[in-house]
């Protein structure tokens, strides 16, 4: 008698795959300024430094070119902290001026998940660009085309 198979046929992609998946959905359109403060000599600072690196990648920075990412390196044994200063429309939506993460005991994946949950959700919806109409579509609408004047 055989035991029926239960489970998955393939393994998960692992932590790197999960970080890549979360990184694709980061949207900084609702953020004005990001300040990452950490003490480089602290024990649990690696995840915060990795998060700072991931925020500076071209794909993430293209979501809001006006967003300023500022690292603040201190040497006073203070805990790692990430501050997101929001734009006005995001402040009205969330009713807060800034979002703070105490990142001392979090890993990189958890920081990205929190960023997507609390920051990316505040991004204003994208505006629909005007559709370019062809000549045939303009004529159907009656707005374009040549006017024909018949002579009697």
Secondary structure in CASP SS format (residue, H / E / C, confidence):
PFRMAT SS
TARGET T0000
AUTHOR 0000-0000-0000
METHOD secondary structure of the structure
MODEL  1
X C 1.00
X C 1.00
X C 1.00
X C 1.00
X C 1.00
X C 1.00
X C 1.00
X C 1.00
X C 1.00
X C 1.00
X C 1.00
X C 1.00
X C 1.00
X C 1.00
X H 1.00
X H 1.00
X H 1.00
X H 1.00
X H 1.00
X H 1.00
X H 1.00
X H 1.00
X H 1.00
X H 1.00
X C 1.00
X C 1.00
X C 1.00
X C 1.00
X C 1.00
X C 1.00
X E 1.00
X E 1.00
X E 1.00
X E 1.00
X E 1.00
X E 1.00
X E 1.00
X E 1.00
X E 1.00
X C 1.00
X C 1.00
X C 1.00
X C 1.00
X C 1.00
X C 1.00
X H 1.00
X H 1.00
X H 1.00
X H 1.00
X H 1.00
X H 1.00
X H 1.00
X H 1.00
X H 1.00
X H 1.00
X C 1.00
X C 1.00
X H 1.00
X H 1.00
X H 1.00
X H 1.00
X C 1.00
X C 1.00
X C 1.00
X C 1.00
X C 1.00
X C 1.00
X E 1.00
X E 1.00
X E 1.00
X E 1.00
X E 1.00
X E 1.00
X E 1.00
X C 1.00
X C 1.00
X C 1.00
X C 1.00
X C 1.00
X C 1.00
X E 1.00
X E 1.00
X E 1.00
X E 1.00
X E 1.00
X E 1.00
X C 1.00
X H 1.00
X H 1.00
X H 1.00
X H 1.00
X H 1.00
X H 1.00
X H 1.00
X C 1.00
X C 1.00
X C 1.00
X E 1.00
X E 1.00
X E 1.00
X E 1.00
X E 1.00
X C 1.00
X C 1.00
X C 1.00
X C 1.00
X C 1.00
X H 1.00
X H 1.00
X H 1.00
X H 1.00
X H 1.00
X H 1.00
X H 1.00
X H 1.00
X H 1.00
X H 1.00
X H 1.00
X C 1.00
X H 1.00
X H 1.00
X H 1.00
X C 1.00
X C 1.00
X C 1.00
X C 1.00
X C 1.00
X C 1.00
X C 1.00
X C 1.00
X C 1.00
X C 1.00
X C 1.00
X C 1.00
X H 1.00
X H 1.00
X H 1.00
X H 1.00
X H 1.00
X H 1.00
X H 1.00
X C 1.00
X C 1.00
X C 1.00
X C 1.00
X C 1.00
X C 1.00
X C 1.00
X C 1.00
X C 1.00
X C 1.00
X C 1.00
END
